[in-house]
Amino acid sequence: MRKVIVILLLCVGCARLSAQINPYYDEKLFHFGFSLGVNFMDFSTPEATDTIGVRQSTLLPGFSVGFITDLRLSRHLNLRFQPTLHFSERRLTYKAAEGHTLPEGSGKYGSQFFITSIPIALPLYLKWSAERELDYRPYVIGGGGISFDVMPVSAMQSPVVPDFFNYFVEVGFGCDLYFKWFKFCPQLTYSFGFRNQLLDINGSARNVASISTLDKFYSESLRGLYTHQITLSFNFE
């Protein structure tokens, strides 16, 4: 019986050794990679007027692509810079409060429209990783950065035009999965912006003469727009 137990322990030990691929990968001072993902952007409107309700409708998926630069600080801690381009679309829905009506031309039961956003995010993260077990290593990540929205000209036709600049914080978690030539890292993050994104319609880049009364109604019904985003990314490092 003892011999059987010893043989089983040796087999398990050998399996662990043979299963741990590329054991020295995390000892590199620098490494690089890229990221592909799906994002879900949202607006919070905490200061909408009492007569009009504005809400984010169904979350619409977008696409994200980024580049990863990673600096090893210690056994468990890494500093990461990950510029990312997000392609996204948000839908705002307006509905009159009880006893009030929307302007003529906005629809009987409410009105909704889409806002296209293409922000370039420039975040800096700290990544804390647990001890590696076989070929996986869970981690948590947190940080913040700034973003610039390079929205197309068509977005300027929207009654509500978000500002192009924002700053945000972001937190998340993921897991490193080790392969022979690279790491595959599924990661889920949540970010929220601190800067009010509502741009004064009269101060936007649009031609003031083209701004209708209805456009002003949509814009002036809001007193604040703050961004929220959930991103499911797949990192290859």
PLY file of the C-alpha trace (Angstrom):
ply
format ascii 1.0
element vertex 237
property float x
property float y
property float z
element edge 236
property int vertex1
property int vertex2
end_header
0.00 0.00 0.00
2.82 2.39 0.86
4.44 1.71 -2.48
1.19 2.58 -4.28
0.88 5.86 -2.36
4.51 6.78 -3.11
4.02 6.01 -6.81
0.84 8.13 -6.92
2.59 11.06 -5.21
5.47 10.82 -7.67
3.02 10.77 -10.58
1.23 13.85 -9.24
4.55 15.64 -8.73
5.70 14.78 -12.23
2.37 15.90 -13.64
2.69 19.25 -11.88
6.22 19.75 -13.19
5.33 18.78 -16.73
2.14 20.86 -16.71
3.80 24.14 -15.69
4.57 25.73 -19.04
7.13 28.52 -19.36
7.84 28.83 -15.58
10.16 31.84 -15.97
7.80 34.03 -17.99
6.90 36.31 -15.06
10.55 37.06 -14.30
10.90 39.28 -17.37
11.41 42.95 -16.54
9.34 44.09 -19.53
6.85 42.32 -21.73
4.29 43.43 -24.30
1.00 42.25 -25.71
-2.32 43.24 -27.19
-5.93 43.13 -26.09
-9.26 42.43 -27.81
-12.54 42.84 -26.03
-16.20 43.72 -25.78
-17.38 46.85 -23.97
-20.71 48.07 -22.63
-20.87 51.83 -22.11
-23.50 53.67 -20.11
-24.47 57.20 -19.14
-25.75 58.17 -15.72
-27.98 61.25 -15.64
-28.26 62.19 -11.97
-29.43 65.73 -12.62
-32.20 65.36 -15.19
-35.12 67.79 -14.82
-38.32 67.00 -12.90
-40.49 67.25 -16.01
-38.47 64.89 -18.22
-36.99 61.53 -17.38
-33.87 60.44 -19.24
-32.38 56.99 -18.97
-29.95 54.68 -20.67
-31.83 52.00 -22.56
-30.56 48.50 -23.28
-26.79 48.27 -23.06
-25.29 47.99 -26.51
-22.07 46.00 -27.01
-19.04 47.66 -28.54
-15.56 46.55 -29.57
-12.22 47.34 -27.93
-8.64 46.89 -29.09
-5.51 47.87 -27.18
-1.76 47.52 -26.71
-0.11 46.34 -23.45
3.20 47.40 -21.91
4.02 45.67 -18.61
6.81 46.48 -16.13
7.62 43.99 -13.34
7.96 45.80 -10.00
8.12 42.78 -7.69
7.12 39.15 -7.45
3.44 40.02 -7.16
3.18 43.58 -8.46
3.31 44.95 -12.02
2.86 48.40 -13.53
0.92 48.43 -16.80
0.19 51.00 -19.49
-2.60 49.94 -21.82
-3.77 52.47 -24.46
-7.08 51.20 -25.84
-9.45 52.27 -28.60
-13.14 51.66 -27.85
-15.90 51.61 -30.45
-19.27 52.03 -28.78
-22.80 53.34 -29.05
-25.21 54.53 -26.38
-28.95 55.09 -26.55
-30.74 57.73 -24.50
-34.48 57.51 -23.98
-36.61 60.53 -23.03
-39.99 60.20 -21.39
-42.20 62.95 -19.95
-43.10 62.86 -16.28
-46.73 62.57 -15.26
-48.62 65.72 -16.13
-46.08 66.84 -18.74
-45.59 66.21 -22.45
-42.67 66.05 -24.84
-42.38 68.67 -27.58
-44.16 68.10 -30.86
-42.21 65.83 -33.16
-40.52 63.87 -30.38
-42.96 60.97 -30.36
-46.12 60.13 -28.45
-44.58 57.81 -25.86
-41.12 59.21 -25.73
-38.09 59.53 -27.96
-34.69 57.93 -28.15
-31.55 58.44 -30.14
-28.07 56.98 -30.40
-24.78 58.59 -29.44
-21.68 57.20 -31.14
-18.44 57.30 -29.16
-14.90 56.30 -30.13
-12.78 57.12 -27.08
-9.05 56.51 -26.90
-8.33 55.55 -23.27
-4.85 55.97 -21.76
-4.93 54.12 -18.43
-2.11 53.28 -16.03
-2.68 50.22 -13.80
-1.20 48.41 -10.84
-1.66 44.65 -11.17
-1.39 42.44 -8.09
-1.08 38.72 -8.83
-1.46 35.74 -6.52
1.01 32.87 -6.50
1.03 30.84 -9.66
-0.71 27.46 -9.46
0.16 25.11 -12.32
-0.60 27.19 -15.41
-2.99 29.77 -14.03
-2.54 32.83 -11.84
-5.46 35.04 -10.73
-4.98 38.77 -10.24
-6.72 42.04 -9.44
-6.07 45.30 -11.24
-6.77 48.95 -10.55
-5.81 52.36 -11.81
-7.04 55.29 -13.83
-6.30 57.57 -16.72
-7.67 59.97 -19.30
-9.58 59.46 -22.52
-10.19 61.43 -25.71
-13.30 60.83 -27.77
-12.59 60.98 -31.51
-16.27 60.65 -32.40
-17.11 60.97 -36.11
-18.72 64.05 -37.63
-22.06 62.22 -37.81
-22.20 62.21 -34.01
-22.35 66.01 -34.08
-25.85 65.72 -35.54
-27.09 64.29 -32.24
-29.07 66.65 -29.98
-26.72 65.68 -27.12
-23.00 65.92 -27.87
-20.64 64.55 -25.18
-17.39 66.38 -24.48
-14.27 64.83 -26.01
-12.16 64.74 -22.80
-12.68 62.66 -19.66
-10.73 61.15 -16.75
-11.66 57.94 -15.00
-10.73 55.22 -12.51
-10.96 51.51 -13.25
-10.92 48.29 -11.23
-11.16 44.66 -12.24
-9.88 41.13 -12.01
-8.65 38.38 -14.30
-6.54 35.28 -14.61
-3.28 34.56 -16.44
-3.38 31.28 -18.35
0.07 30.13 -19.46
0.84 28.60 -22.84
4.12 27.70 -24.45
4.74 30.99 -26.25
2.36 33.46 -24.58
-0.11 34.15 -21.78
-3.84 34.34 -22.41
-5.60 36.54 -19.86
-9.38 36.96 -19.71
-10.15 40.10 -17.73
-13.26 41.94 -16.53
-13.06 45.62 -15.57
-15.41 48.41 -14.53
-14.59 52.08 -15.01
-16.41 55.30 -14.19
-15.66 58.85 -15.26
-15.55 61.85 -12.95
-15.97 64.62 -15.49
-19.37 65.87 -16.60
-19.57 64.97 -20.29
-22.55 67.16 -21.17
-21.41 69.74 -23.70
-23.38 72.97 -24.02
-25.15 72.67 -27.36
-24.56 76.36 -28.07
-20.86 75.98 -27.35
-20.32 72.85 -29.43
-18.62 72.75 -32.80
-21.99 72.66 -34.58
-23.39 75.47 -36.66
-25.61 77.40 -34.23
-28.04 78.21 -37.04
-28.70 74.49 -37.54
-29.71 73.90 -33.91
-33.47 73.44 -33.66
-35.76 74.08 -30.72
-36.14 70.32 -30.32
-32.35 69.89 -30.17
-32.19 72.48 -27.40
-34.94 70.69 -25.52
-33.04 67.39 -25.56
-29.80 69.02 -24.49
-31.17 71.42 -21.89
-33.29 68.70 -20.24
-29.99 67.30 -18.92
-27.69 68.84 -16.36
-25.13 66.08 -16.21
-23.78 63.04 -18.08
-21.26 60.71 -16.46
-19.76 57.67 -18.14
-19.68 54.09 -16.88
-18.16 51.16 -18.72
-17.85 47.40 -18.31
-15.21 45.73 -20.47
-14.59 42.04 -21.01
-11.14 41.81 -22.59
-8.92 38.98 -23.76
-5.26 39.84 -23.36
-2.45 38.10 -25.25
0.96 38.75 -23.67
0 1
1 2
2 3
3 4
4 5
5 6
6 7
7 8
8 9
9 10
10 11
11 12
12 13
13 14
14 15
15 16
16 17
17 18
18 19
19 20
20 21
21 22
22 23
23 24
24 25
25 26
26 27
27 28
28 29
29 30
30 31
31 32
32 33
33 34
34 35
35 36
36 37
37 38
38 39
39 40
40 41
41 42
42 43
43 44
44 45
45 46
46 47
47 48
48 49
49 50
50 51
51 52
52 53
53 54
54 55
55 56
56 57
57 58
58 59
59 60
60 61
61 62
62 63
63 64
64 65
65 66
66 67
67 68
68 69
69 70
70 71
71 72
72 73
73 74
74 75
75 76
76 77
77 78
78 79
79 80
80 81
81 82
82 83
83 84
84 85
85 86
86 87
87 88
88 89
89 90
90 91
91 92
92 93
93 94
94 95
95 96
96 97
97 98
98 99
99 100
100 101
101 102
102 103
103 104
104 105
105 106
106 107
107 108
108 109
109 110
110 111
111 112
112 113
113 114
114 115
115 116
116 117
117 118
118 119
119 120
120 121
121 122
122 123
123 124
124 125
125 126
126 127
127 128
128 129
129 130
130 131
131 132
132 133
133 134
134 135
135 136
136 137
137 138
138 139
139 140
140 141
141 142
142 143
143 144
144 145
145 146
146 147
147 148
148 149
149 150
150 151
151 152
152 153
153 154
154 155
155 156
156 157
157 158
158 159
159 160
160 161
161 162
162 163
163 164
164 165
165 166
166 167
167 168
168 169
169 170
170 171
171 172
172 173
173 174
174 175
175 176
176 177
177 178
178 179
179 180
180 181
181 182
182 183
183 184
184 185
185 186
186 187
187 188
188 189
189 190
190 191
191 192
192 193
193 194
194 195
195 196
196 197
197 198
198 199
199 200
200 201
201 202
202 203
203 204
204 205
205 206
206 207
207 208
208 209
209 210
210 211
211 212
212 213
213 214
214 215
215 216
216 217
217 218
218 219
219 220
220 221
221 222
222 223
223 224
224 225
225 226
226 227
227 228
228 229
229 230
230 231
231 232
232 233
233 234
234 235
235 236
